[in-house]
Structures are given as structure tokens and as C-alpha cells.
Amino acid sequence: MAHDPLSPAEALRTRIGTVVATVALLTFVYSVLIVAQFLLGVVVGVLLPVGLYLSYRTFAALDALADAAQRIADAREREVERESGFGAAAEREGSSADRVAERDR
């Protein structure tokens, strides 16, 4: 089964999420209060964690798509094997009937 991606609230409860949120918050506070660069705080403190989370969600979606494509391919392969099995049985029956007809001649 495919991996179920975490929601933003669930991601913040993980160890990595907590570290990223803490670093982002400290960077934002530092850039606004100490350096007085609001834009730096927005870029590093807000856009970077959001970008990381969106990248995580994108890779999770791509993983789900790849998993679905693999399941479709497996199902089609099983269908082809089933059909070829039925076709082979029909060919065997037909060839044995041909052999009987040839013997009768």
C-alpha cells in the first residue's frame, strides 16, 4: 500500500518537523529583531520550510502514482497470462482433434 503523506500538523509533531519549525522560527526572529531584514526572515523562516513540505508532498504523490501504475501493470500482466492460458488450452484441444482426424484418414 502506498505511503500516506503527513498533514502539516502531523509533520510538525515529528522530530524533523519540530527541528525545522524551531530553526525557521529562530531564523525569522533573528532576521527581524537583530538584522532588521524582514525579507530574509520571510524567505528563510517561512518559504524554506513551506518549500520543504511541498517537496515532500510532491514526492509522496509521485510515489503513489508510480505505485498505482505498477499495480495496473501487474493486473494487465495477470489478465494476459490468464488469456494466454485459455488460448493454449484451446490450441491443445484443437491440435489433438487434428491428430485424431489425421489418424482416421
Stockholm file with secondary structure:
# STOCKHOLM 1.0

chainA/1-105         MAHDPLSPAEALRTRIGTVVATVALLTFVYSVLIVAQFLLGVVVGVLLPVGLYLSYRTFAALDALADAAQRIADAREREVERESGFGAAAEREGSSADRVAERDR
#=GR chainA/1-105 SS CCCCCCCHHHHHHSHHHHHHHHHHHHHHHIIIIISCCHHHHHIIIIIHHHHHHHHHHHHHHHHHHHHHHHHHHHHHHHHHHHHHHHHHHHHHHHHHHHHHHHHHC
#=GC SS_cons         CCCCCCCHHHHHHSHHHHHHHHHHHHHHHIIIIISCCHHHHHIIIIIHHHHHHHHHHHHHHHHHHHHHHHHHHHHHHHHHHHHHHHHHHHHHHHHHHHHHHHHHC
//
